């Protein structure tokens, strides 16, 4: 871990995020938080190059980091855990945040937390939730918020000029396809979730996966049928030969290869979107590396979990 941190402190971009910290202050969890903050900071930097509807579009990507912190606070409140020092785990953009975080942290219960979200786009999505919902089905909140994120992204994409609008919808829709496949697969394999519920909580903003295809996946007879249909729809071996152990990595590889195929010249927004998604994949690889180092995986084994080659 110290070697990895020293390496990042010498790399352009990462050096600014890591240089003010001492090696002895780092734990693995701290490194992951800093990497996510770095991603949010990069999105903030991108906003300086855009204005009007384009700035609003790229600003929407910051919602994902705010959603992460909302979930963190709500879980702590619902489980009646201590909130002291919770700010150290925040990754959202302070400059572009919709929420008043001190008010949220001071909330005594779920109802008060949701009341303190009034005036934000999150309020209408969560206003029907109660304490029992959070305890029983945390994923309800997560899926509702992610549907809101992608709904907002598509609404903002519709306000762009025609060529950029097409690029944005294809890239965002491709990521939504991958999230939906992962969601339906996990819901089928690990949780007692009905096909109806899988379909309700699938992202309705896709590139290749139409509503009918999502329905087919949700109502698959078994996992093998689901895998076969998913790979057919996107023309890519997401699940490999037999194991789904590398599904996360394969999803990231598909997205990385997809966005990197866009032309590197031109004035459309493809390059910016490709940079955002490629950086997300890079940060996931760095996170996987920290896990591998923690469990002392041999280099050849660790490389199997990475999109980038060693």
C-alpha positions in Angstrom: 0.0 0.0 0.0 2.7 2.6 0.8 4.4 1.9 -2.6 1.1 2.3 -4.4 0.3 5.6 -2.6 3.8 6.9 -3.4 3.3 5.9 -7.0 0.0 7.8 -7.2 1.6 10.9 -5.6 4.0 11.1 -8.5 1.4 10.7 -11.2 -0.1 13.7 -13.0 -3.6 14.4 -11.8 -3.5 12.1 -8.8 -0.5 13.9 -7.3 -2.7 16.9 -6.3 -5.3 14.6 -4.6 -2.7 12.6 -2.7 0.2 15.0 -2.0 -1.1 16.6 1.2 -1.5 13.2 3.0 1.2 11.3 4.8 1.7 7.6 4.2 1.0 6.7 7.9 -2.4 8.3 7.6 -3.7 5.9 4.9 -5.8 2.9 5.2 -7.3 1.0 2.2 -10.7 2.5 2.8 -9.2 6.0 2.8 -7.5 5.3 -0.5 -10.9 4.3 -2.1 -12.6 7.5 -0.8 -9.8 9.7 -2.2 -10.0 8.0 -5.6 -13.7 8.7 -5.7 -13.2 12.3 -4.6 -10.6 12.6 -7.4 -13.2 11.5 -9.9 -15.7 14.1 -8.6 -13.0 16.8 -8.8 -12.2 15.8 -12.4 -15.9 16.3 -13.2 -15.8 19.7 -11.5 -12.8 20.6 -13.7 -14.6 19.6 -16.9 -17.5 22.1 -16.1 -15.1 25.0 -16.5 -15.0 24.3 -20.3 -18.7 24.3 -20.8 -21.7 26.6 -20.4 -25.4 26.6 -20.7 -27.1 23.3 -21.4 -23.7 21.5 -21.8 -22.6 22.5 -18.3 -26.0 21.4 -16.9 -25.6 18.1 -18.7 -22.1 17.3 -17.3 -23.0 18.6 -13.9 -25.6 15.8 -13.7 -22.8 13.3 -13.5 -22.0 14.6 -10.1 -25.3 13.4 -8.8 -23.9 9.9 -8.6 -21.4 11.0 -5.9 -24.1 12.8 -4.0 -26.4 9.8 -4.1 -23.5 7.7 -2.6 -23.4 10.1 0.4 -27.2 10.3 0.8 -27.3 6.5 1.0 -24.5 6.5 3.6 -26.3 9.0 5.8 -29.6 7.3 5.5 -28.2 3.9 6.4 -26.6 5.3 9.5 -29.8 7.0 10.6 -32.0 4.0 9.8 -29.7 1.7 11.8 -29.3 4.2 14.6 -25.5 4.1 14.3 -23.1 6.9 15.3 -22.8 9.7 12.9 -19.6 11.2 14.3 -16.9 11.6 11.6 -19.2 10.5 8.8 -18.1 13.6 6.8 -14.7 11.9 6.3 -16.3 9.3 4.0 -18.1 11.9 1.8 -17.2 12.0 -1.9 -19.8 14.5 -3.3 -18.9 17.8 -4.9 -19.3 20.5 -2.2 -19.5 23.3 -4.8 -22.3 21.8 -6.8 -24.2 19.9 -4.0 -28.0 20.1 -4.0 -28.3 19.2 -0.3 -27.6 20.8 3.0 -25.5 18.1 4.5 -25.3 19.4 8.1 -29.1 19.4 8.2 -29.2 15.8 6.8 -26.6 14.6 9.4 -28.5 16.2 12.2 -31.7 14.3 11.2 -33.0 12.2 14.1 -35.0 9.7 11.9 -35.8 8.8 8.3 -38.8 11.0 8.1 -36.8 14.0 9.2 -34.0 13.1 6.8 -36.5 13.1 3.9 -38.1 16.3 5.0 -34.6 17.9 5.0 -34.3 17.0 1.3 -37.1 19.4 0.3 -36.0 21.7 -2.4 -33.8 19.0 -4.1 -34.6 16.6 -6.9 -34.2 13.7 -4.5 -37.2 14.6 -2.3 -40.0 13.5 -4.6 -38.3 10.2 -5.2 -37.9 9.4 -1.5 -40.8 11.1 0.2 -42.9 7.9 0.4 -40.2 6.0 2.2 -40.5 5.2 5.9 -38.1 3.8 8.5 -39.2 0.2 7.9 -38.6 0.5 4.1 -34.9 1.4 4.7 -34.4 -1.4 7.2 -36.0 -4.1 4.9 -35.1 -3.1 1.4 -32.2 -0.6 1.1 -32.0 -1.4 -2.6 -35.4 0.3 -3.2 -33.8 3.6 -2.3 -30.7 2.9 -4.4 -32.6 1.9 -7.5 -35.0 4.8 -7.3 -32.2 7.3 -7.0 -30.3 5.7 -9.9 -33.4 5.8 -12.1 -33.6 9.5 -11.2 -29.9 10.0 -12.1 -30.4 8.4 -15.6 -33.7 10.1 -16.1 -32.0 13.5 -15.4 -29.0 12.6 -17.7 -31.4 11.8 -20.6 -33.4 15.0 -20.0 -30.3 17.1 -20.0 -29.0 15.2 -23.1 -32.2 16.2 -24.9 -31.3 19.8 -24.5 -27.9 19.4 -26.4 -27.4 20.1 -30.1 -28.5 17.3 -32.4 -25.1 15.5 -33.0 -24.1 15.7 -29.4 -27.5 14.6 -28.3 -27.1 11.4 -30.3 -23.6 10.6 -28.9 -24.7 11.3 -25.3 -27.7 9.0 -25.5 -25.7 6.2 -27.1 -23.0 6.3 -24.5 -25.3 6.7 -21.5 -27.7 4.1 -22.9 -24.8 1.7 -23.3 -23.8 2.0 -19.6 -27.5 1.7 -18.7 -27.6 -1.6 -20.7 -24.7 -2.9 -18.7 -26.2 -1.8 -15.3 -29.5 -3.5 -16.2 -27.9 -6.8 -17.1 -25.8 -6.8 -13.9 -28.9 -5.8 -11.8 -31.2 -8.5 -13.3 -28.5 -11.2 -13.0 -27.8 -10.4 -9.4 -31.5 -10.1 -8.6 -32.0 -13.5 -10.1 -29.0 -15.3 -8.6 -28.8 -13.8 -5.1 -32.1 -12.3 -4.1 -35.8 -13.3 -3.9 -36.9 -10.6 -6.3 -39.8 -11.1 -8.6 -39.5 -10.6 -12.4 -42.0 -7.8 -12.1 -39.8 -6.0 -9.6 -36.7 -6.5 -11.7 -38.4 -4.9 -14.6 -39.8 -2.0 -12.5 -36.3 -1.2 -11.2 -34.4 -1.6 -14.5 -33.2 1.7 -16.0 -35.6 2.7 -18.8 -32.9 4.5 -20.8 -31.0 2.1 -23.0 -29.1 1.8 -26.2 -29.6 -1.9 -27.2 -32.0 -3.3 -24.5 -35.5 -2.4 -25.4 -38.4 -2.8 -22.9 -39.2 -6.1 -24.5 -35.6 -7.4 -24.2 -35.5 -6.3 -20.5 -38.7 -8.2 -20.0 -37.3 -11.3 -21.6 -34.2 -11.1 -19.3 -36.4 -10.5 -16.2 -38.6 -13.5 -16.9 -35.7 -15.9 -17.8 -36.3 -19.5 -16.7 -32.9 -19.9 -15.3 -29.4 -18.2 -15.0 -28.1 -20.0 -18.1 -30.9 -18.7 -20.3 -30.4 -15.2 -18.8 -26.7 -15.2 -19.6 -27.2 -16.5 -23.1 -29.9 -13.9 -23.9 -27.8 -11.0 -22.4 -24.7 -11.9 -24.4 -26.8 -12.2 -27.5 -28.4 -8.8 -27.1 -25.1 -6.9 -26.7 -22.9 -9.3 -28.8 -20.3 -9.7 -26.1 -19.2 -12.6 -23.7 -19.9 -10.8 -20.4 -20.1 -14.0 -18.4 -17.1 -15.9 -19.8 -17.0 -19.7 -20.3 -18.6 -20.8 -17.0 -18.0 -18.5 -14.1 -19.5 -15.1 -13.4 -16.7 -14.2 -11.1 -15.4 -11.6 -13.6 -18.7 -10.1 -14.5 -17.8 -6.7 -13.1 -14.5 -6.7 -14.9 -16.1 -7.8 -18.2 -18.7 -5.0 -17.9 -16.1 -2.4 -17.4 -14.0 -3.9 -20.3 -17.0 -3.7 -22.6 -17.7 -0.1 -21.7 -14.1 0.9 -21.9 -13.7 -0.6 -25.4 -17.0 1.0 -26.5 -16.1 4.6 -25.5 -12.5 4.3 -26.7 -13.7 3.5 -30.2 -15.1 7.0 -30.7 -13.0 9.3 -32.9 -10.3 11.3 -31.0 -10.7 14.4 -33.2 -13.7 16.7 -33.6 -15.6 19.2 -31.6 -18.5 17.0 -30.3 -18.7 15.8 -26.7 -17.7 12.2 -27.4 -14.1 12.8 -26.2 -15.3 14.3 -22.9 -17.8 11.5 -22.2 -15.1 8.9 -23.2 -12.7 10.5 -20.7 -15.3 10.3 -17.9 -16.1 6.7 -18.5 -12.5 5.7 -19.1 -11.5 7.4 -15.9 -14.2 5.6 -13.9 -12.8 2.3 -15.2 -9.3 3.3 -14.3 -10.3 4.1 -10.7 -12.1 0.8 -10.5 -8.9 -0.9 -11.6 -6.9 1.0 -8.9 -9.5 -0.1 -6.3 -9.1 -3.7 -7.5 -5.4 -3.4 -7.2 -5.7 -2.2 -3.5 -7.9 -5.3 -2.9 -5.4 -7.6 -4.6 -2.5 -6.1 -2.6 -4.4 -6.4 0.6 -5.0 -10.2 0.0 -1.5 -10.6 -1.5 -2.8 -12.0 -4.8 0.0 -13.1 -7.2 0.4 -10.7 -10.1 -1.0 -13.1 -12.7 -4.2 -13.6 -10.6 -4.6 -9.9 -9.9 -4.3 -9.1 -13.6 -7.5 -11.1 -14.3 -9.6 -8.6 -12.4 -8.3 -5.6 -14.3 -9.4 -4.0 -17.5 -6.0 -2.5 -18.1 -3.1 -4.9 -18.7 -0.1 -5.1 -16.4 
